[in-house]
Amino acid sequence: MKTNKKFTKSTNKIIAGVAAGLAEYINWNPTLVRFLFLMLIFATKGVFILVYILLAISLPGKKRSFTSSFEQFTSSTGQRTSSSSKSGRKIIKDVEVTDDK
């Protein structure tokens, strides 16, 4: 049984998401794939950096729906309507910081 997976850049990225995207594609730990990428860079005396750059340019990013993008935007601006987030943490709204000198 063959699945129809696509090799795309991940949203779990450190630089461009290539290593994390490959890790998601092959179901490996992203840290392990990042370490292997780093070892390949040293083993090829830096030539693998060009491969990484080409993959970063040519791979498509993950497609996100409008609602997930909107939720990410509203969570970063603190405009959620509920009193707690999905992780169960309480969100503090309308906080004003003053300097007491």
N, C-alpha and C positions, 0 to 999 in steps of 0.2 A: 504494500500500500504506500503510495507516494503522496506526500503532502505538497501543497503548492505554496511554499514559503518563499519570500523574497529577501535577498540580502540587502538591507538598507541600513543607513546610519541610525544610531540609537539616540534616544533622548537622554539616556544615562551616559552622558559623555564627559570626558575630561578635556580633550583637545577638540576633536572633530566628530567623535562618535563612531569611528571606523572599527576599532577593536571591540567596543561594546556591541556594535551591530553584528560583527562576526560571531561574538560569543552568544548572542541571542539566536543567531541562525543555526549554530551547531550545538546549542544547549550546554555551553561550558560556562564556567565562572569568568566574568569579565576581567577580574584581577589577573587570572592566569593568562588570558589572551593578551592583556596589556604587557605582562612580564615577558611573554614570548615575543611580542613585537619589539620590546626593548632589547632582548637578546639578539634578535635578527638584525637590528640596527648596528649593534656592536660587532656581530659576526661578519657583516658585509661592509664594515668600515664606513657606515653612513649611507650606503647606496639604497638601503631599504627605506630611508626617509622619502626618497622620490616615489617609491611605490605607495607609501602611505599618503603622500600629497595627491598623487593621481587618484587613489581610491576616495579620498576626501572630496575631491572635485567631482568625480564621476558618479559616485553613489547617490541615489536619491535619499532624501530624509523621510522619516516616518510621516505618514499622512495623519493629521489630527483633525478631529471634527471641530466644528465651530463651538460647540458647547464645551469641549475640553479646553479649548483655547480661551474661551470666555471665563471658565472657572479658574483657570490659572491666572488670568488677568485680575479678576476680582479678589482672589486670595492674596495676590501680591499687593493690592492697594488697600486691603483691609475692609472691603465693602460687602462682606458676607451678611446675609440676613439672619442666619441661624446663630445661636449662641455658642456652638461648638463646631469644630472642624471635623473632618472625616477621621482624623487620628484620635479624637476624643479630647483634644486639648481645648481649653477655653480661649476665646479670642477677646482681647481687650480692645474696645473701640473708643475713639475720641479721647486719646491721651495727649495731654499737653505737657511739654517739658519746659521747665523754667530753671534758670541759673540762680541759685541762692548764694549770693556773695555779700 
